Amino acid sequence: MPSVRVTKVDWQQRSNGAAHRTQEYSCSELVVRRGQLFSISLHLTGALDREESLTLTVETGSQASETLHTKAVFQTAELEVGDVWTAAKEAQTGSTVTVSLASPPDAVIGRYLLSARASSRRKHSDRKLGEFVLLFNPWCPEDDVFLASEEERQEYVLNDSGIIFRGVEKHIRAQGWNYGQFEEDILNICLSILDRSPSHQDNPATDVSRRHDPVYVTRVISAMVNSNNDRGVVQGQWQGKYGGGTSPLQWRGSVAILQKWFRGKYKPVKYGQCWVFAGVMCTVLRCLGIPTRVVSNFNSAHDTDRNLSVDKYVDSFGRTLEDLTEDSMWNFHVWNESWFARQDLGPSYDGWQVLDATPQEESEGVFQCGPASVTAIREGDIHLAHDGPFVFSEVNADYITWLWHEDENQERVYSDTKKIGRCISTKAVGSDSRMDITNLYKYPEGSQKERQVYRKAMRKLLSVEAWGQRSRIHRANRHSLRRNDLLEPPPKPCITGKFKVLEPPVLGHDLKLALNLANLTSQDLQVQVNLSGATILYTRKPVAEILHESHTVKLGPQEENKIPITVSYSQYKEDLTEDKKILLAAMCLVSKGEKLLVEKDITLEDIIIIKVLGPAMVGVAVSVEVTVVNPISESVKDCVLMVEGSGLLPGQLSIDVPTLQPQERALVQFSITPSRSGPRQLQVDLVSPHFPDIKGFVIVHVAK
């Protein structure tokens, strides 16, 4: 009887892609999800006997091993999803056999090689048929990344665009982001990120074998998205100078970044800040099949000495003394949450896990952060893996202000200590609205439960279990303060103060505000008000001083008074950063010796309007009209519209804008031809050398 051999395979990509929800991936390989059946057709040199089986081999990694579960050899028999790979013959037509395969729901993810032979033909070597990619499966109840809601799976796995919230607590702004996890080369790049990690370079066999675990995979990715230890994807830059690279605010999505890293032979891409790291990480994890979202925390603490307080040192004008201030409170910070079970911690800590690729502090000698269970953060269980103390402080630290005197003495100033961790936000499922998830991270501010959790976290923080014995907190003046002194607030002052914006703060216009002061006592008071203002980065790092003035105000009993403040465009235009942020501070020195610090963060507004002129359909051109406004009082040329959108454009589109006269409003039209149906995000940025980028986006609903 002539030998029957396997000659080639039909991967049935269309039907498998639809069943596994992977048809959007722009790659030639079959992409399937673990713990779910998929079918292939094997072409043979002849017909198999009815009883004759096939032997299949799947292997992943350069050192595949059955012991490490990176290789499996199995025969067609009964098919079931279980602890091992299985397969069954489903049908045979002549010399073509249809075979169904099932992978375990905890199989290692990655690129696999498939080989096959007729089982009775052992003298023949296996026929190598080609490669396929296996991903995590949020649709499989036995997978650690299982997510029960179909709406949430559509949002957190399959949505290839999203919204990142930026700005300040009182003025939150939405920025579009193109995740583009299905775009050309992106899946291959995401797998390459895993292979470029130091853990893979050091021990490839063990590293690949651990890729069944989302805890391990997400932690590796959090380290690899930044470039600090490992020639990772993005290089951070927070100094406001972006020579030799791209400003973080000019990126509109992850695709260009990932492709540049890959095509540049793994040279880190310049530059990123927190939302860029989070956007790229969201792309990578969604691409690999892990439900992931982007989260913004407003007034986010960076607690360098992990004492659950952000200690800010200021002078008599409320200006930050940078050489003394190591901690910081960023206007906002952006990280990721991924959804999976915590087999290492127990079911109480399943669900959303914090991951942060922004290189802020080292964890186990590497710039990585997480996964930290959101539930553990809310309950104060900060001793649990990974990086609980740092994440807890980001949303719970006390904000403490110290007035630094010329004689190097320091004095605590009354200010709002409970301003950390506000308006924690993410994009809502199925819409562009903002969803506030602060309650997932902490109990209501000031409640008895919140204070209990804070004290619990403090106890764990001071234990050897959390980070080693440490009884005293060392400060910049090289003296040390006992914790009881540190947490003792100064007496509430006899005045209140608040900045009030009188007109909307618009880029290119003067700022008009008032400082409202109120005397809470029945006595006459005299208040010296030292005002300062600076352009800042979103980390609240000052760039340049733009205001410095003093006022003496007399307040009668229970009297209110206002100090008008104007900051002209000419005062801030030269030093305004792309963040478009200004920080005002008022140090109020009361005649009774009390001190009050009042601060106001301002983000300047701008205008861009995008309209799609008609219904959008796959393969049919549709016009887009963009209204742009020159925000400044001088004519500008060399402006460009930068346009991007997965499924709407094959890449980035650049459109020259005619010279704009001062304050001129102009219309720019162009056309797009959608290639994919469904809701698609179109991003349009007005880029100019004369003012910071003006960014906008619109959702385009594309019909088939």
Salt bridges, closest charged atoms under 4 A:
GLU24 OE1 - ARG676 NE 3.05
GLU29 OE2 - ARG111 NE 2.73
GLU52 OE2 - ARG121 NH1 3.19
ASP126 OD1 - ARG117 NE 2.81
GLU131 OE1 - ARG111 NE 3.82
ASP143 OD2 - ARG34 NE 2.69
GLU150 OE1 - ARG153 NH2 2.74
GLU155 OE1 - LYS427 NZ 2.88
ASP160 OD2 - ARG676 NH2 2.95
ASP160 OD2 - ARG680 NH1 2.76
GLU169 OE2 - ARG422 NH1 2.90
GLU183 OE2 - ARG676 NH2 3.24
ASP185 OD2 - ARG263 NH2 3.40
ASP195 OD1 - HIS200 NE2 3.82
ASP195 OD1 - ARG211 NH2 2.92
ASP207 OD2 - HIS200 ND1 2.87
ASP207 OD2 - ARG211 NH2 2.62
ASP305 OD2 - ARG475 NH1 3.12
ASP311 OD2 - ARG475 NH2 2.68
ASP315 OD2 - ARG319 NE 2.76
GLU322 OE1 - LYS541 NZ 2.81
GLU337 OE1 - ARG293 NE 2.78
ASP344 OD2 - ARG342 NH2 2.82
ASP356 OD2 - HIS333 NE2 2.68
GLU361 OE2 - HIS302 NE2 2.84
GLU364 OE1 - ARG219 NH2 3.11
GLU379 OE2 - ARG378 NE 3.14
ASP381 OD1 - LYS456 NZ 2.83
ASP387 OD2 - ARG219 NH1 3.01
GLU394 OE2 - HIS333 NE2 3.71
ASP398 OD1 - LYS418 NZ 2.43
GLU411 OE1 - HIS405 NE2 3.00
GLU411 OE2 - LYS595 NZ 3.14
ASP416 OD2 - ARG422 NH2 3.49
ASP436 OD2 - ARG434 NH1 3.40
GLU445 OE1 - LYS442 NZ 3.11
GLU450 OE2 - ARG451 NH2 2.98
GLU545 OE2 - ARG319 NH1 2.92
GLU545 OE2 - HIS548 ND1 3.58
GLU549 OE2 - HIS551 NE2 2.89
ASP579 OD1 - ARG166 NH2 3.68
GLU599 OE2 - LYS312 NZ 2.56
GLU599 OE1 - LYS419 NZ 3.66
GLU599 OE1 - ARG540 NH2 3.44
ASP601 OD1 - ARG540 NH2 2.86
GLU605 OE2 - HIS171 NE2 3.61
ASP606 OD1 - ARG173 NH2 3.32
ASP606 OD2 - LYS580 NZ 2.41
GLU634 OE1 - LYS573 NZ 3.68
GLU644 OE1 - ARG252 NE 3.87
ASP685 OD2 - ARG252 NH1 3.08
ASP685 OD2 - LYS695 NZ 2.72
